[in-house]
Amino acid sequence: MNSRICGGQTLGKMAMKIKVVSSDGMPLSLPASFCRSTIYCVPYFLNGAPFDPGLLQSWFMVALAILVFGVGGSIVYLFIFNRRTRQSLHDVAVGSYVVKANTETAPRIASAPWRGHFAVVAALMIVAAAAPIFTGQLAETEPFVSLLPIQKALASEPGVRYATVQVGSSFTATVQKGSQSSTYLSAQVVTDSKDIDREQLANRVAQIALDTYAETGKKDVVAVSLSYGYDIGIASAWRSQNFSFSPAQWRARTTLKSNSSLQPTGAKTSPAAEAGRYVS
């Protein structure tokens, strides 16, 4: 809609009475408009998108960092600070300008953008490209080294599209009990279908964490989050169910689940199965 097909106006630009034109005052061609929109949209669509962990440990991570943080950061920077020509990165790339809708002549271009802006953009690109090197070195330290096998094991499970794992501590303070702290391991799993046995998958995720990472059994809480939905950067929608139990309660749940498959139909379950509760 930013091309000549719609007069250089999207619905938002129609409401704001502005339009996109080239340096001669004419609307952009469709290819130029597509290129402009691609530069603008790609960082937002890639931000938050799930990728295979193997890709994030390759050159792809450098390209992704440049597109999301380098290009995205440059767009935001020029939006705010390029007061001279009012062009952001996607405008500079195709030579376009945003002007008032009633403007019939070519844009009044006082001069090119200040050269210092290009130096800042170059610096943002370099920092974005170098960031994966730092994170790659960070991934070779604890606790990341020990957590990576859990992530890989979870990602290989049937029905799992993506998984992340983290450990940490939480602190609470109340008048009655004072300050208290607890340690946790949290596994966030994105499933490839909404029609799954969530109880069974949650038990399986916890079992993998307990079997793969010895420190899991020492945590106060093991939290499992199962989600189904999408995230395209500029929009997301998720349906999640969260399970939170102590390591002992998870072991009771998984043991009971295994035993229940051997019990005849109608057999009563042990109270240990109800040792915790989940929230959705």
C-alpha positions as a Python dict, from the first residue, in 0.01 Angstrom:
ca = {
    (1, 'M'): (0, 0, 0),
    (2, 'N'): (303, 230, 31),
    (3, 'S'): (356, 193, -344),
    (4, 'R'): (188, 375, -633),
    (5, 'I'): (-90, 113, -625),
    (6, 'C'): (-246, 290, -324),
    (7, 'G'): (-92, 631, -374),
    (8, 'G'): (182, 571, -117),
    (9, 'Q'): (-60, 537, 173),
    (10, 'T'): (-142, 256, 412),
    (11, 'L'): (-459, 280, 619),
    (12, 'G'): (-260, 439, 899),
    (13, 'K'): (-107, 696, 665),
    (14, 'M'): (-452, 777, 526),
    (15, 'A'): (-572, 849, 878),
    (16, 'M'): (-266, 1064, 953),
    (17, 'K'): (-282, 1233, 609),
    (18, 'I'): (74, 1146, 510),
    (19, 'K'): (223, 943, 227),
    (20, 'V'): (547, 786, 102),
    (21, 'V'): (712, 931, -208),
    (22, 'S'): (1046, 913, -388),
    (23, 'S'): (1283, 1208, -424),
    (24, 'D'): (1090, 1331, -732),
    (25, 'G'): (764, 1345, -540),
    (26, 'M'): (610, 1044, -712),
    (27, 'P'): (486, 730, -531),
    (28, 'L'): (727, 436, -510),
    (29, 'S'): (721, 148, -754),
    (30, 'L'): (600, -183, -616),
    (31, 'P'): (952, -340, -602),
    (32, 'A'): (1093, -33, -421),
    (33, 'S'): (802, -33, -176),
    (34, 'F'): (848, -406, -115),
    (35, 'C'): (1221, -355, -46),
    (36, 'R'): (1142, -66, 192),
    (37, 'S'): (883, -270, 382),
    (38, 'T'): (1112, -575, 400),
    (39, 'I'): (1389, -375, 568),
    (40, 'Y'): (1137, -230, 812),
    (41, 'C'): (947, -551, 895),
    (42, 'V'): (1212, -825, 905),
    (43, 'P'): (1360, -725, 1247),
    (44, 'Y'): (1014, -730, 1405),
    (45, 'F'): (907, -1061, 1251),
    (46, 'L'): (1232, -1232, 1351),
    (47, 'N'): (1234, -1095, 1707),
    (48, 'G'): (1107, -1370, 1936),
    (49, 'A'): (1073, -1629, 1660),
    (50, 'P'): (1176, -1980, 1772),
    (51, 'F'): (1477, -2135, 1600),
    (52, 'D'): (1650, -2469, 1634),
    (53, 'P'): (1926, -2444, 1899),
    (54, 'G'): (2174, -2583, 1648),
    (55, 'L'): (2122, -2281, 1422),
    (56, 'L'): (2185, -2044, 1711),
    (57, 'Q'): (2534, -2192, 1750),
    (58, 'S'): (2633, -2127, 1387),
    (59, 'W'): (2692, -1832, 1156),
    (60, 'F'): (2314, -1795, 1137),
    (61, 'M'): (2321, -1637, 1483),
    (62, 'V'): (2545, -1357, 1353),
    (63, 'A'): (2307, -1288, 1063),
    (64, 'L'): (2009, -1300, 1299),
    (65, 'A'): (2174, -1057, 1543),
    (66, 'I'): (2251, -811, 1264),
    (67, 'L'): (1896, -824, 1128),
    (68, 'V'): (1720, -798, 1465),
    (69, 'F'): (1951, -577, 1670),
    (70, 'G'): (2161, -405, 1403),
    (71, 'V'): (1889, -322, 1152),
    (72, 'G'): (1616, -291, 1415),
    (73, 'G'): (1827, -66, 1637),
    (74, 'S'): (1929, 150, 1340),
    (75, 'I'): (1566, 199, 1239),
    (76, 'V'): (1472, 316, 1587),
    (77, 'Y'): (1780, 538, 1616),
    (78, 'L'): (1717, 717, 1285),
    (79, 'F'): (1347, 752, 1361),
    (80, 'I'): (1438, 952, 1670),
    (81, 'F'): (1755, 1141, 1579),
    (82, 'N'): (1754, 1202, 1201),
    (83, 'R'): (1567, 1531, 1223),
    (84, 'R'): (1722, 1673, 908),
    (85, 'T'): (1556, 1452, 643),
    (86, 'R'): (1315, 1254, 863),
    (87, 'Q'): (1433, 932, 699),
    (88, 'S'): (1491, 605, 879),
    (89, 'L'): (1705, 317, 751),
    (90, 'H'): (1438, 176, 518),
    (91, 'D'): (1382, 521, 365),
    (92, 'V'): (1752, 587, 316),
    (93, 'A'): (1792, 247, 146),
    (94, 'V'): (1539, 320, -130),
    (95, 'G'): (1552, 701, -133),
    (96, 'S'): (1199, 754, -4),
    (97, 'Y'): (1045, 1024, 213),
    (98, 'V'): (730, 1054, 421),
    (99, 'V'): (549, 1381, 345),
    (100, 'K'): (207, 1535, 399),
    (101, 'A'): (-61, 1387, 177),
    (102, 'N'): (-150, 1722, 16),
    (103, 'T'): (208, 1776, -103),
    (104, 'E'): (216, 1776, -484),
    (105, 'T'): (580, 1869, -540),
    (106, 'A'): (908, 1693, -475),
    (107, 'P'): (1019, 1683, -109),
    (108, 'R'): (1223, 1980, 3),
    (109, 'I'): (1552, 1815, 82),
    (110, 'A'): (1775, 2054, 270),
    (111, 'S'): (2069, 1814, 257),
    (112, 'A'): (2165, 1454, 310),
    (113, 'P'): (2142, 1300, 659),
    (114, 'W'): (2422, 1399, 894),
    (115, 'R'): (2722, 1171, 838),
    (116, 'G'): (2748, 1105, 1207),
    (117, 'H'): (2423, 909, 1186),
    (118, 'F'): (2585, 664, 944),
    (119, 'A'): (2874, 619, 1186),
    (120, 'V'): (2627, 531, 1463),
    (121, 'V'): (2446, 287, 1233),
    (122, 'A'): (2778, 122, 1142),
    (123, 'A'): (2864, 94, 1512),
    (124, 'L'): (2527, -68, 1586),
    (125, 'M'): (2586, -324, 1310),
    (126, 'I'): (2935, -407, 1442),
    (127, 'V'): (2810, -447, 1800),
    (128, 'A'): (2522, -668, 1681),
    (129, 'A'): (2760, -888, 1481),
    (130, 'A'): (3001, -920, 1775),
    (131, 'A'): (2732, -1000, 2033),
    (132, 'P'): (2700, -1371, 1932),
    (133, 'I'): (3074, -1414, 1995),
    (134, 'F'): (3025, -1301, 2354),
    (135, 'T'): (2714, -1513, 2404),
    (136, 'G'): (2893, -1810, 2247),
    (137, 'Q'): (3170, -1782, 2506),
    (138, 'L'): (2907, -1742, 2779),
    (139, 'A'): (2741, -2065, 2665),
    (140, 'E'): (3064, -2252, 2745),
    (141, 'T'): (3039, -2166, 3115),
    (142, 'E'): (2817, -2294, 3394),
    (143, 'P'): (2527, -2332, 3428),
    (144, 'F'): (2474, -2308, 3051),
    (145, 'V'): (2697, -2606, 2970),
    (146, 'S'): (2498, -2831, 3204),
    (147, 'L'): (2159, -2699, 3090),
    (148, 'L'): (2225, -2744, 2719),
    (149, 'P'): (2182, -3128, 2731),
    (150, 'I'): (1837, -3076, 2889),
    (151, 'Q'): (1737, -2837, 2614),
    (152, 'K'): (1856, -3074, 2343),
    (153, 'A'): (1677, -3369, 2503),
    (154, 'L'): (1353, -3173, 2533),
    (155, 'A'): (1375, -3045, 2176),
    (156, 'S'): (1404, -3403, 2049),
    (157, 'E'): (1087, -3515, 2229),
    (158, 'P'): (782, -3594, 2009),
    (159, 'G'): (539, -3305, 2001),
    (160, 'V'): (797, -3046, 2112),
    (161, 'R'): (871, -2764, 1869),
    (162, 'Y'): (1104, -2558, 2087),
    (163, 'A'): (1233, -2561, 2444),
    (164, 'T'): (1432, -2337, 2677),
    (165, 'V'): (1565, -2406, 3026),
    (166, 'Q'): (1681, -2170, 3298),
    (167, 'V'): (1779, -2180, 3664),
    (168, 'G'): (1767, -1909, 3925),
    (169, 'S'): (1650, -1788, 4263),
    (170, 'S'): (1340, -1600, 4370),
    (171, 'F'): (1301, -1384, 4678),
    (172, 'T'): (989, -1294, 4875),
    (173, 'A'): (941, -1077, 5181),
    (174, 'T'): (644, -1075, 5416),
    (175, 'V'): (582, -916, 5753),
    (176, 'Q'): (506, -1251, 5913),
    (177, 'K'): (792, -1460, 5773),
    (178, 'G'): (1045, -1198, 5671),
    (179, 'S'): (1269, -1250, 5369),
    (180, 'Q'): (1276, -1594, 5208),
    (181, 'S'): (1449, -1732, 4902),
    (182, 'S'): (1393, -2039, 4689),
    (183, 'T'): (1579, -2194, 4400),
    (184, 'Y'): (1414, -2317, 4084),
    (185, 'L'): (1462, -2481, 3747),
    (186, 'S'): (1219, -2366, 3482),
    (187, 'A'): (1155, -2540, 3149),
    (188, 'Q'): (948, -2362, 2884),
    (189, 'V'): (825, -2592, 2610),
    (190, 'V'): (644, -2489, 2291),
    (191, 'T'): (439, -2775, 2147),
    (192, 'D'): (355, -2833, 1782),
    (193, 'S'): (-8, -2917, 1859),
    (194, 'K'): (-272, -2807, 2108),
    (195, 'D'): (-418, -3158, 2121),
    (196, 'I'): (-167, -3332, 2345),
    (197, 'D'): (-171, -3499, 2685),
    (198, 'R'): (-28, -3208, 2882),
    (199, 'E'): (-6, -3398, 3210),
    (200, 'Q'): (198, -3672, 3046),
    (201, 'L'): (425, -3428, 2861),
    (202, 'A'): (484, -3220, 3176),
    (203, 'N'): (583, -3535, 3366),
    (204, 'R'): (816, -3632, 3084),
    (205, 'V'): (981, -3286, 3079),
    (206, 'A'): (1039, -3297, 3455),
    (207, 'Q'): (1175, -3652, 3433),
    (208, 'I'): (1424, -3547, 3164),
    (209, 'A'): (1539, -3255, 3381),
    (210, 'L'): (1583, -3480, 3685),
    (211, 'D'): (1769, -3746, 3488),
    (212, 'T'): (1989, -3511, 3283),
    (213, 'Y'): (2087, -3240, 3531),
    (214, 'A'): (2193, -3359, 3877),
    (215, 'E'): (2131, -3017, 4034),
    (216, 'T'): (1760, -3039, 3949),
    (217, 'G'): (1696, -3260, 4251),
    (218, 'K'): (1845, -2993, 4477),
    (219, 'K'): (1609, -2718, 4363),
    (220, 'D'): (1312, -2610, 4574),
    (221, 'V'): (1082, -2594, 4271),
    (222, 'V'): (1081, -2741, 3922),
    (223, 'A'): (845, -2545, 3697),
    (224, 'V'): (724, -2667, 3358),
    (225, 'S'): (539, -2441, 3115),
    (226, 'L'): (369, -2591, 2808),
    (227, 'S'): (265, -2342, 2541),
    (228, 'Y'): (103, -2354, 2200),
    (229, 'G'): (72, -2054, 1973),
    (230, 'Y'): (278, -1815, 1764),
    (231, 'D'): (508, -1514, 1793),
    (232, 'I'): (590, -1312, 1481),
    (233, 'G'): (757, -1022, 1659),
    (234, 'I'): (483, -764, 1608),
    (235, 'A'): (207, -997, 1730),
    (236, 'S'): (177, -1311, 1941),
    (237, 'A'): (-88, -1536, 2092),
    (238, 'W'): (-20, -1820, 2334),
    (239, 'R'): (-221, -2076, 2524),
    (240, 'S'): (-15, -2194, 2819),
    (241, 'Q'): (-43, -2436, 3109),
    (242, 'N'): (200, -2422, 3399),
    (243, 'F'): (301, -2699, 3638),
    (244, 'S'): (506, -2631, 3952),
    (245, 'F'): (615, -2900, 4199),
    (246, 'S'): (911, -2988, 4416),
    (247, 'P'): (1151, -3254, 4282),
    (248, 'A'): (1003, -3509, 4528),
    (249, 'Q'): (651, -3436, 4406),
    (250, 'W'): (759, -3472, 4043),
    (251, 'R'): (914, -3810, 4121),
    (252, 'A'): (590, -3918, 4291),
    (253, 'R'): (388, -3805, 3988),
    (254, 'T'): (609, -3981, 3734),
    (255, 'T'): (631, -4299, 3942),
    (256, 'L'): (255, -4307, 3990),
    (257, 'K'): (198, -4249, 3619),
    (258, 'S'): (420, -4545, 3538),
    (259, 'N'): (246, -4767, 3792),
    (260, 'S'): (-102, -4661, 3683),
    (261, 'S'): (-36, -4799, 3335),
    (262, 'L'): (1, -5142, 3499),
    (263, 'Q'): (-311, -5114, 3717),
    (264, 'P'): (-646, -5257, 3608),
    (265, 'T'): (-916, -5013, 3504),
    (266, 'G'): (-1088, -4855, 3803),
    (267, 'A'): (-790, -4888, 4039),
    (268, 'K'): (-766, -4608, 4293),
    (269, 'T'): (-476, -4366, 4281),
    (270, 'S'): (-249, -4285, 4571),
    (271, 'P'): (-283, -3953, 4754),
    (272, 'A'): (75, -3886, 4647),
    (273, 'A'): (-59, -3819, 4298),
    (274, 'E'): (-237, -3517, 4433),
    (275, 'A'): (70, -3383, 4616),
    (276, 'G'): (68, -3067, 4408),
    (277, 'R'): (-150, -2857, 4186),
    (278, 'Y'): (-104, -2701, 3846),
    (279, 'V'): (-237, -2371, 3718),
    (280, 'S'): (-330, -2271, 3368),
}
